[in-house]
Amino acid sequence: MDDQALIHRIALSMLKGIGPVNARNLVAYCSGVDPIFTDKKLKNTLEKVPGIGPKLIASITDKKVLPAAEKELEYVRKHKLRMLFYLDAEYPGRLKQAEDAPVILFVKGHGDLDGKRMVSIVGTRTPTEHGKRLCVELVEGLKEVNATIVSGLAYGIDIVAHRHALKNDLPTIGCVAHGLDKLYPGEHTATAEDMLKDGALVSELPSGSAFAPGNFPARNRVIAGLSDCTIVVESGTKGGSLITSDIANSYDREVFTFPGRPTDPKSEGCNRIIQQNKAALVNNAKDVITLMDWLAKKKKAPVQVALFGELMPDEQTLVEIIRARGKIAIDDLCVQSKMPQGKAAGLLLNLEFSGVVRSLPGKVYELN
């Protein structure tokens, strides 16, 4: 891809007032990224895009963003960052399923953002000794399934999770709420550098981005979106970890938490999301592994799809796509099969009952 196309991708993510959803609409209506910055009749097109009014049209047509994007591309190359655009095949598959996922991710390090088991661990910034111990034991237990540990590199539970992932030779991904030209808090720099060997640091923000309170909830959706499940270790009634768990629920991902004493303020948030059926109660890593169905099982004889003569043509279409892909999310399956999601979901349910396919966390399907 030439430099101009890369600059346009960065510029799209930098447009003021244009979030990920509007950015995707722009790309769809303009038939690509480049026309957003090169089409002389762009304004006529923009007037047809849902959610784009005069104020946003002025932002989109302001060419001042292009020099900033060019400068960012220079930074990316100088510091050997990876740049993953939402249309790229390399963009993390779990995160791609979220409609508000970042348009672009800047990645430092070579860690796999599409690991086989991705677990986010979050919690209070001021944990108790009991909470720290729970976190340590959780990470140690997740070594059984070689999980990749995802968190936010913040004080408290986050940094405990990252450090003990390293101690147990597990890859770990740090999602930050600022550009990759800095690290907050600075005390975690050494840990962050150690993470780069098998893990990575991830941000949707360009270098030089100012710290802003709104960056943290946005960062939390990346943590939730990258993961198969989110585990809250300790939390009060408010805080970023509960925001992350809410986002994970909205993405139809599993949420787990450790219960605490009713009188313990550091467990009030955990107890509440259990009570509200927003999280499943777990006591250890074994519970998580069991609930996620990650325990090793005896291999079944492969299903001979050709022998299922009773399959309807639409069912056969879905089966062939799944067989070609190995595993596939329902959204991608609908795109490839050109079926409405309601119809595909009904057919998949029948295929599950017939023992032909198996449902995995995150609405992902594979053949039995």
CORPEGI-V982540 format. One line per field, one symbol per residue. psi: psi as a letter, one per 40 degrees, with the letter a starting at -180 (. if undefined). burial: 1 if it has 16 or more other ideal C-beta (glycine too) atoms within 10 Angstrom, else 0. A space follows every 10 residues. Layout:
# CORPEGI-V982540
psi->???
burial->???
This chain:
# CORPEGI-V982540
psi->hidddddddd ddeehhehad ddddddddde fiddddedhe fdddddeehh ehaddddddd eheddddddd ddddddddef iihhieeide hhddddehdf iidihhhhie ihefidhhhh hiaiegiidd dddddddddd deddefihhh aeeiibdddd dddedddefh ihhhhifiie eihhideedd dddddedeai hhieiiiehi hidedddddd dddddeidih hhdiiaeiid dddddddddd efiihiihii idehdeeddd dddddefeii hieidddddd defeihihhi hihgddegee hidddddddd dddddcihid ddddddefii dddddddddd dddeedihhi iffiiii.
burial->0000011111 1111100101 0111011001 0011111000 0100110010 0100011001 0000110010 0110110000 1111110000 1111111100 1111111110 1010101111 1111101001 1101110111 1100101111 1111011111 1111110101 1111111111 0010000100 1100100111 1111111010 0000110111 1111111111 1111110011 1111111110 1011111101 0001011111 1111000111 0100101110 0101000000 0010100000 1000101110 1100000111 0111011010 0001001100 1000011101 11111010
